Amino acid sequence: MSNKRTQSSKIKLSDQQLKQLVEATIFVADEPVSKDKMQATVLHELNVSNKKLDETLAELTLDYAPRGIVLVEVASGYRFQSMDSLSPWLSKLWQEHAPRYSRALLETLSLIAYRQPITRGEIEDVRGVAVSSHIIKTLTEREWIKVVGHKEVPGRPSLYATTKSFLDYFSLKSLADLPPMQNFEQLSDDILAVQDEQKLAKIEEHEHDYLSANNETENEHTGTNKEQLH
């Protein structure tokens, strides 16, 4: 009897209210929100079935599809993000703070993503050069890779694999969504190209400021000399 009273006492939202609540939950969250987390937190006191939640998320996805902000599902859950096609312009907002990745780091990440679990030695065999400890440390600190075990060979080297954070960063739901390896390598080339453009733009900006400062100094000297002649 008490269970029935508890069931019936749960608040029911209209479809529109539910959509607003789910939208706001994803919007204010600092990280992707899974359906399980929604059910355990904001929807805990509400009578929302998993089927209804799926329908609501599907509607929201359609609502945002033609906009600059889209709703996507990644490995850790749902999040809002800008359309990929807008990144060339939006990236200008944080040029100063954009992380820079070397080709060696991106190639190492690519091999781990497509051949995991893999050892550092196996990566070196494919690349033909040593993998620096700095690269492994950077990828680990970014939480893009982790040690998932040890290979049963002499020395028991660590086996590396990618993480949910890696999937989230590249907007993937699972490893099955990885593009063909050549496409990922092209993405790496694109990242490096953008970094080169940003570096060149920064150099040109400094040169422009330097020349402007020199011109101002020369004009001041010229003006001073003319006054002395008079």
FITOR-462472 format. One record per atom (N, C-alpha, C): residue in three letters; x, y negated, z. Coordinates in steps of 0.1 Angstrom, whole numbers, plus 5000, padded with zeros to 4 digits. Example, Ala and Ser with C-alpha at 12.3 -4.5 7.8 and 13.67 -1.06 7.14 Angstrom:
<recs>
ala513250575078;ala512350455078;ala513250335078;ser512850225071;ser513750115071;ser512950005079;
</recs>
This chain:
<recs>
met500850125000;met500050005000;met500949875000;ser501949875009;ser502849765009;ser503549734996;asn503949844989;asn504549834976;asn503649764966;lys502349804967;lys501449744957;lys501249594960;arg501249554973;arg501149414977;arg502349334972;thr503549394974;thr504749334969;thr504749314954;gln504349414947;gln504249414932;gln503349304928;ser502149294934;ser501149204930;ser501449054934;ser502349044944;ser502648914949;ser503748844941;lys504448924932;lys505448864923;lys504848764914;ile505648654912;ile505148544904;ile505248584889;lys504248534882;lys504248564867;lys504448434860;leu505348434851;leu505548314842;leu504848324829;ser504548214823;ser504048214809;ser505248244800;asp504948284788;asp506048314778;asp506948194777;gln506348074776;gln507047954774;gln507947924786;gln507447944798;gln508247924811;gln509348024812;leu509148144808;leu510148244808;leu511248204798;lys510848164786;lys511948124776;lys512748004782;gln512047914788;gln512847794794;gln513747844805;leu513347934813;leu514147984824;leu515348054819;val515148144809;val516248224804;val517248124796;glu516748034789;glu517547934782;glu518447854792;ala517747804802;ala518547724812;ala519547804819;thr519247934822;thr520148024829;thr521448034821;ile521348064808;ile522448084800;ile523247954798;phe522447844797;phe523047714795;phe523947664807;val523447684819;val524247634831;val525347734835;ala525247854831;ala526247954835;ala527647924830;asp528647944839;asp530047924835;asp530648034826;glu529948144825;glu530448254817;glu529248324811;pro529448414801;pro528348494795;pro527448564806;val526148564804;val525248624814;val524648744808;ser524748854815;ser524248984810;ser522748994814;lys522049084807;lys520549104811;lys520449154825;asp521349244829;asp521349294842;asp521549184853;lys522449094850;lys522648984859;lys521448894860;met520748864849;met519548784849;met518448854857;gln518348984855;gln517249054863;gln517649054878;ala518849054881;ala519249064896;ala519248934902;thr519248824895;thr519348684901;thr518048604898;val518048534887;val516948434884;val515648504882;leu515648634877;leu514348704874;leu514048804885;his514748804896;his514648904907;his513248894913;glu512648784915;glu511348774921;glu510248764911;leu510548784899;leu509548774888;leu509248904882;asn508048914876;asn507649044870;asn507949044856;val509249064852;val509649054838;val510349194835;ser509749254825;ser510249384821;ser511449364812;asn512249464810;asn513449464801;asn513049434787;lys511849494783;lys511349474770;lys511049324767;lys510349264777;lys509949124776;lys511149034776;leu512249074784;leu513448994783;leu514149004770;asp514149124764;asp514749144751;asp513949054740;glu512649054741;glu511848974732;glu512148824733;thr512248784746;thr512548644749;thr513948604743;leu514948684745;leu516248654740;leu516248654725;ala515548744719;ala515448744704;ala514848624699;glu513748574706;glu513148444701;glu514048324703;leu514848324714;leu515748214716;leu516848214705;thr517348334702;thr518348354691;thr517848294678;leu516548324675;leu516048264662;leu515848114663;asp515348064675;asp515147924677;asp516447844674;tyr517647904678;tyr518847824677;tyr519647854664;ala519147954657;ala519847994645;ala520247884635;pro519247794632;pro519647684623;pro520347564629;arg520647574641;arg521147454648;arg522747464650;gly523347354654;gly524747344656;gly525247434668;ile524347454677;ile524547544689;ile523747674686;val524447794688;val523747914686;val523848004698;leu522948094700;leu522948194711;leu523548324706;val524548364712;val525248494708;val525348594719;glu525448714716;glu525648824726;glu527148864724;val527948854735;val529248904735;val529349024745;ala530549074747;ala530749184755;ala530149174769;ser530349044775;ser529949024789;ser528448974790;gly527848944779;gly526448904780;gly526148794769;tyr525248704773;tyr524748604763;tyr525348464767;arg525648394757;arg526148254759;arg525848164747;phe525848034749;phe525647944738;phe527047894734;gln527247884721;gln528447834715;gln528147764702;ser529147684698;ser528947604685;ser529147704674;met528547664662;met528647744650;met530147744646;asp530547864642;asp531947884638;asp532347784626;ser531447754618;ser531747674606;ser532047524610;leu531747494622;leu531947354627;leu533347334634;ser534047444636;ser535247444644;ser536347354638;pro536447334625;pro537547244620;pro537347104625;trp536147064627;trp535846924632;trp535846914647;leu535247014653;leu535147014668;leu536447034675;ser537347104668;ser538747134674;ser539447004676;lys539046894669;lys539746764671;lys539546704685;leu538446754692;leu538146704705;leu539146744716;trp539846864714;trp540746904724;trp542046944717;gln542546874708;gln543846904701;gln544946894711;glu544946804721;glu546046794730;glu546146914739;his545046984742;his545047094751;his544947224745;ala544947234732;ala544747364725;ala545947454727;pro545747574732;pro546947664734;pro547547704720;arg548847714721;arg549547754709;arg550047894709;tyr549847974699;tyr550248114699;tyr551248134687;ser552248214690;ser553248244680;ser552748364671;arg553348374660;arg552948484651;arg553248614658;ala554348624665;ala554648754672;ala553548794682;leu553048694689;leu552048714699;leu550748764692;leu550348694682;leu549148734675;leu549248874668;glu550448904663;glu550649034657;glu550549144668;thr551149114679;thr551149214690;thr549649234695;leu548849124696;leu547449134700;leu546749214690;ser546949194677;ser546249264667;ser546549414668;leu547749454670;leu548149594671;leu547449664683;ile547449594694;ile546749644706;ile545249664704;ala544649564697;ala543249564695;ala542849684686;tyr543649714675;tyr543249814665;tyr543849954668;arg544849964677;arg545450094679;arg545450134694;gln544650064702;gln544550094716;gln544050234719;pro544550294730;pro545650244739;pro546950264732;ile547850174734;ile549150174727;ile550250124737;thr551450184736;thr552550144744;thr553350034738;arg554149964746;arg554949854741;arg555949914730;gly556550034733;gly557450094723;gly556750124710;glu555550164710;glu554850194698;glu554550064690;ile554349954697;ile554149824691;ile555449784684;glu556549804691;glu557849774685;glu558249854673;asp557749984673;asp558050074662;asp557350024649;val556149974651;val555349924640;val555849784635;arg556149694644;arg556649564641;arg558149564636;gly558849664641;gly560249664638;gly561149574646;val560549504656;val561349414664;val560849434679;ala561649394688;ala561349404702;ala560149314706;val559249354715;val558149274720;val558649214733;ser558749074733;ser559249014745;ser558349024757;ser558849024769;ser558049034781;ser557148914782;his557548794777;his556748674777;his555448694770;ile555448764759;ile554248794751;ile553248874759;ile553748984765;ile552949074773;ile552348994785;lys553248914791;lys552748834802;lys551648734798;thr551848664787;thr550848574782;thr549548634779;leu549548744772;leu548348814769;leu547648874782;thr548448914791;thr547848964804;thr547248844812;glu547948734813;glu547448624820;glu546248564814;arg546148574801;arg544948524794;arg543748624796;glu544048744802;glu543148844804;glu542548904791;trp543448904781;trp543048964768;trp543449114767;ile544449144775;ile544949284775;ile545049334790;lys545149464792;lys545349524805;lys545949654804;val546549704814;val547149844815;val545949934818;val545750034809;val544650134812;val545150274815;gly546450284817;gly547050414820;gly548450424816;his549050544817;his550450564813;his550550684804;lys551350674794;lys551550784784;lys552450894791;glu551951024789;glu552651134796;glu553851174787;val554851084787;val556151114781;val557251064791;pro558551094789;pro559551044798;pro559450894800;gly559450854812;gly559450714816;gly557950674818;arg556950744813;arg555550714815;arg555250564812;pro555550524800;pro555250384797;pro553750344798;ser553550214801;ser552150164802;ser551450174789;leu550150204790;leu549250194778;leu548450074779;tyr548449994768;tyr547749864768;tyr546449874759;ala545449804764;ala544149794757;ala543549654759;thr542649624750;thr542049484752;thr540949494763;thr540449374766;thr539549354777;thr538149294772;lys537249284781;lys535949214778;lys536249064775;ser537249014782;ser537548864779;ser538048844765;phe538748944760;phe539248944746;phe538048944736;leu537049034739;leu535849044731;leu535048914731;asp534948864744;asp534148734745;asp534848624737;tyr536148614738;tyr536848504731;tyr536648504716;phe536648624711;phe536448634696;phe534948664693;ser534048644702;ser532548654700;ser532248794695;leu532748894701;leu532449034698;leu531649104709;lys530749184705;lys529949264715;lys530749384720;ser531449444710;ser532249564713;ser533349584703;leu534249684705;leu535349704696;leu534849744682;ala533649804682;ala533049844669;ala532749724660;asp532649604666;asp532449484659;asp533649414653;leu534849474656;leu536049414651;leu536049414636;pro536449304629;pro536449304615;pro537649394610;pro537649424597;pro538749504591;pro540049434596;met541149514598;met542349464603;met542949344595;gln542849354582;gln543349244573;gln542649114575;asn541349124579;asn540549004582;asn541048944595;phe541449024605;phe541948974618;phe543348914615;glu544148974607;glu545448914604;glu545248784597;gln544248774588;gln543948644582;gln543548534592;leu542748584602;leu542448484613;leu543648434620;ser544648524622;ser545848494629;ser546548384620;asp546648404607;asp547248304598;asp546548174599;asp545148174600;asp544348054601;asp544747984613;ile544848054625;ile545147994637;ile546547924636;leu547547994630;leu548847934629;leu548847814620;ala548047814609;ala547947704600;ala547347584607;val546247604615;val545647494622;val546747434632;gln547447524639;gln548547474648;gln549547384641;asp549947434629;asp550947354621;asp550347224617;glu549047214613;glu548447094609;glu548346994621;gln548047054632;gln547946964644;gln549346914648;lys550346994647;lys551746954650;lys552146844640;leu551846864627;leu552146764617;leu551446634619;ala550146644623;ala549346524626;ala549946444637;lys550446514648;lys551046454659;lys552346384656;ile553146444647;ile554446384643;ile554146254635;glu553146264626;glu552846144618;glu552346034627;glu551546074637;glu551045974646;glu552145904654;his553145984659;his554245924666;his555045834656;glu555245884644;glu556045804634;glu555345664632;his553945674631;his553245554628;his553345454640;asp553245504652;asp553345424664;asp554745364665;tyr555745444661;tyr557145404662;tyr557445284652;leu556945304639;leu557045204629;leu556345074633;ser555145094638;ser554344974642;ser555044894653;ala555644964663;ala556344904674;ala557644824668;asn558344894659;asn559544824653;asn559144704645;asn558044714638;asn557544594630;asn557244474639;glu556544504650;glu556144404660;glu557444344666;thr558444424669;thr559644374675;thr560444284665;glu560444324652;glu561144244642;glu560444114640;asn559044114640;asn558343994638;asn558543894650;glu558743954662;glu558943864673;glu560343804672;his561343884667;his562743824665;his562743724655;thr562043744644;thr561943644633;thr561343514637;gly560243534645;gly559543414650;gly560443334659;thr561243404668;thr562143334677;thr563243264670;asn563843324659;asn564943264651;asn564443134644;lys563243144639;lys562643024632;lys562542904642;glu562142934654;glu561942834664;glu563242774668;gln564342854669;gln565642804672;gln566242714661;leu565842744648;leu566342664637;leu565742524637;his564442524641;his563742394641;his564242314653;
</recs>
